[in-house]
Amino acid sequence: MNTILKATTLFLIAIFGLTACLDDSSAGSSPSTDQGLVIASWNIERLGHGTNKNYEALGQIGAQFDLIAVQELMNREGAVRLHSALEDVTGESWSKIYSEPLGRSTYTEKYAFYWRDSRVDLHESTGQAMTYLDPDDLFAREPYSARFVDLTTNDIFVLATVHIVFGSSISDRTPEIKELSNYVQLLDEVYEGDPTILLGDFNLPPTHQAWSDLKEIGWQPLITEGATTLSGTRQDFANLYDNIWVHESFPITVNGAGIFNAPAFLGWDFQETRRHVSDHTPVIMMTHAAQLRGSNDAVQLSPAPGEERDTTGMIRGNRNSQIMHRPDCPSYDRVAEHNRTYFESVEEGERAGYRLAGNCP
């Protein structure tokens, strides 16, 4: 199917109202004079299923942001309870929109967007959000998008979110990742060139070769260091699966991007956070002068695209062994690059569950 036909068909999805469930709330508090938004992506594991979720904790985390793309929403009950938690914690009005159930079998998920009414709105020309037609049936859960306006700056932009299938091996994930290059080009046509932010749970780190097609057309990840999934056995993060991608010509000022440390923010251990919140922690980007409402200490900022983090003199931890090394330790340079994590001090590493290598002087 050629690109023009694909774009026309996807646009028809929006016209005929396939997939979106929109909830509008009354007007919120007056917008802040601070310009810009804190935009987050968060896989909230099986949101709406079971009795273990702590919605107050979910609301406390979500209250740090202005606009949230959520993956793994299971049902309307979860959507409504998170919405209520956000309003209860912030004392402000929020809105939400979510997709129809998506999946190839009896297991399905929804995508959702939540936003603070005082700072964000759906763009008036959007009508409602759109689910990708996926003519070649490459996605188990087709990406979902909507166009928004930043009420503090009048920036217009598109959020597109996806939960890439995990499958039984990495080879199951690569077709969906590679198709994202076609998807974002289609969005450029459908939304008439408005800048797109691609965010979600990609189940692959941004260094994998499957991303080559997207990178070749100028797209780049904002999160290049750290990890976003919570280990089930250690007090640490495990994999850099969640991310935010923008084109190298993205016209909106990005003043920072990184990983929001939910366990540290809540003061909980990793297993408690996994059980009552999620096995993923949010990733964020901040535009213009926007900052978190709490302390930025909860965020591990990633270097700007094209820059490398200066780790000179920092403690180097090994994610696999949970052992850390000072620069003067003999095994400092033996830690494989993909296993490395860094701490400002031995004490910080110990709080994360690491121990100093026995061969350190």
Secondary structure, 3 states (H helix, E strand, C coil): CCHHHHHHHHHHHHHCCCCCEEECCCCCCCCCCCCCCEEEEEEEEEECCCCCCCHHHHHHHHCCCCEEEEEEECCHHHHHHHHHHHHHHHCCCEEEEECCCECCCCCCEEEEEEEECCCEEECCCCCCCEECCCCCCCCCCCCEEEEEEECCCCCEEEEEEEECCCCCCHHHCHHHHHHHHHHHHHHHHHCCCCCEEEEEECCCCCCCHHHHHHHHCCEEECCCCCCCEECCCCCCECCCCEEEEEECCCCCCEEEEEEECHHHHHCCCHHHHHHHCCCECCEEEEECCCCCCCCHHHEEECCCCCCCCCCCCCEEEECCCCEEECCCCCCHHHCCHHHEEEECCHHHHHHCCCEECCCCC
